[in-house]
Amino acid sequence: MKKYLIVLAVALVALASCKNNGGGNEYTSIKFKNAEIALAVGTSDKLAVLYEPTTLEPPTCAWASSDSNVVTVDQNGNIEAIDLGEANITATYGDLKAVCKVSVKEVYDLVEWGACTWWGIDKTPLSTDT
């Protein structure tokens, strides 16, 4: 009987020392890779939520746009630039929140350095041929 009590006591101490973080299904943070992005009117992109701990499956977030006249977002994080302006896209999971500021600009306001397209003052592409 004494042997069983010792085993039971050891098991209870071991069980009490284990940390329980909600069964291992609790996220500690969510965020976007970029806090700000810029899009041209009429273009689209997909925002992805980064989360901690990364050992869990990606969370299913609720998505919202602060101004759907400027940027819309669907339930999968796909965004579409509708009109000039700025809006915040928010992904929410429980008490956790991630916010990305989206600036929507005219195409000629955005310069793609790697694409070698340069826009002139009259809003027409300049040739890169030499």
C-alpha positions as CSV (number, residue, x, y, z in Angstrom):
1,M,0.0,0.0,0.0
2,K,2.9,2.3,0.9
3,K,4.4,1.7,-2.6
4,Y,1.1,2.7,-4.3
5,L,0.9,6.0,-2.3
6,I,4.5,6.9,-3.3
7,V,3.8,6.2,-7.0
8,L,0.6,8.3,-6.7
9,A,2.4,11.1,-5.0
10,V,5.1,11.2,-7.7
11,A,2.5,11.1,-10.5
12,L,0.6,14.0,-8.9
13,V,3.8,16.1,-8.5
14,A,4.8,15.5,-12.1
15,L,1.3,16.3,-13.3
16,A,1.2,19.6,-11.3
17,S,4.6,20.7,-12.7
18,C,3.4,20.5,-16.3
19,K,2.4,23.8,-17.9
20,N,-1.0,23.9,-19.5
21,N,-1.4,26.6,-22.2
22,G,-4.9,25.7,-23.1
23,G,-4.2,22.2,-24.3
24,G,-1.5,23.5,-26.7
25,N,-4.0,25.3,-28.9
26,E,-3.4,28.9,-27.7
27,Y,-1.8,31.5,-30.0
28,T,0.4,34.1,-28.2
29,S,0.6,36.6,-31.1
30,I,-0.5,37.3,-34.7
31,K,1.0,39.9,-37.1
32,F,1.5,40.7,-40.7
33,K,4.9,40.4,-42.4
34,N,4.6,44.0,-43.4
35,A,2.9,46.7,-41.3
36,E,2.4,48.8,-44.5
37,I,2.0,48.1,-48.2
38,A,1.1,50.1,-51.3
39,L,-1.0,48.9,-54.2
40,A,-2.1,50.5,-57.4
41,V,-5.8,51.1,-58.1
42,G,-7.3,47.9,-59.6
43,T,-4.6,45.5,-58.3
44,S,-4.9,42.8,-55.7
45,D,-2.8,40.9,-53.2
46,K,-3.1,38.4,-50.4
47,L,-2.2,39.1,-46.8
48,A,-1.0,36.2,-44.7
49,V,-1.0,36.2,-40.9
50,L,2.2,35.2,-39.1
51,Y,1.5,33.6,-35.7
52,E,3.2,32.3,-32.6
53,P,3.8,29.5,-31.7
54,T,4.5,28.3,-35.3
55,T,3.9,24.7,-34.2
56,L,0.2,25.3,-34.4
57,E,-2.0,25.2,-37.5
58,P,-2.7,28.7,-38.9
59,P,-5.6,30.5,-37.1
60,T,-8.8,31.2,-38.9
61,C,-9.1,35.0,-38.6
62,A,-11.9,37.4,-39.0
63,W,-10.9,40.0,-41.6
64,A,-12.1,43.7,-42.0
65,S,-11.2,46.8,-43.9
66,S,-11.5,50.2,-42.3
67,D,-12.6,51.7,-45.6
68,S,-14.1,49.2,-48.2
69,N,-14.3,52.1,-50.7
70,V,-10.5,52.1,-50.8
71,V,-9.6,48.4,-50.1
72,T,-11.7,45.3,-49.8
73,V,-10.8,42.1,-48.1
74,D,-12.4,38.6,-48.1
75,Q,-12.4,35.9,-45.5
76,N,-9.1,34.5,-46.8
77,G,-7.1,37.7,-46.6
78,N,-7.3,38.6,-50.4
79,I,-7.3,42.3,-50.8
80,E,-8.3,44.5,-53.7
81,A,-7.4,48.1,-54.3
82,I,-10.6,49.9,-55.3
83,D,-9.8,53.6,-55.1
84,L,-7.2,56.1,-54.1
85,G,-6.6,56.5,-50.3
86,E,-5.5,54.6,-47.3
87,A,-7.2,51.9,-45.2
88,N,-6.3,49.5,-42.5
89,I,-6.8,45.8,-43.0
90,T,-7.3,44.0,-39.6
91,A,-7.1,40.3,-38.9
92,T,-8.6,39.3,-35.6
93,Y,-8.4,36.0,-33.7
94,G,-10.0,36.1,-30.3
95,D,-8.2,38.9,-28.4
96,L,-5.3,39.0,-30.9
97,K,-5.2,41.5,-33.7
98,A,-2.9,42.3,-36.6
99,V,-3.2,45.5,-38.6
100,C,-1.7,46.4,-42.1
101,K,-1.9,49.9,-43.5
102,V,-2.7,49.8,-47.2
103,S,-2.0,52.8,-49.4
104,V,-3.7,52.8,-52.7
105,K,-2.0,55.0,-55.3
106,E,-2.1,55.6,-59.1
107,V,0.1,53.3,-61.1
108,Y,2.5,56.1,-62.0
109,D,3.1,56.8,-58.3
110,L,4.5,53.3,-57.7
111,V,8.0,52.6,-59.0
112,E,9.1,49.0,-59.6
113,W,12.9,49.4,-59.4
114,G,13.5,45.8,-60.5
115,A,11.1,45.9,-63.4
116,C,13.0,48.8,-65.1
117,T,9.8,50.7,-65.8
118,W,10.2,54.4,-65.1
119,W,7.2,56.8,-65.3
120,G,7.6,60.3,-66.7
121,I,6.1,63.5,-65.4
122,D,3.4,63.1,-68.1
123,K,2.5,59.7,-66.6
124,T,3.8,57.8,-69.6
125,P,6.4,55.0,-69.4
126,L,9.9,56.0,-70.3
127,S,11.9,53.7,-72.4
128,T,14.8,51.9,-70.9
129,D,16.3,51.0,-74.3
130,T,19.8,52.5,-74.8
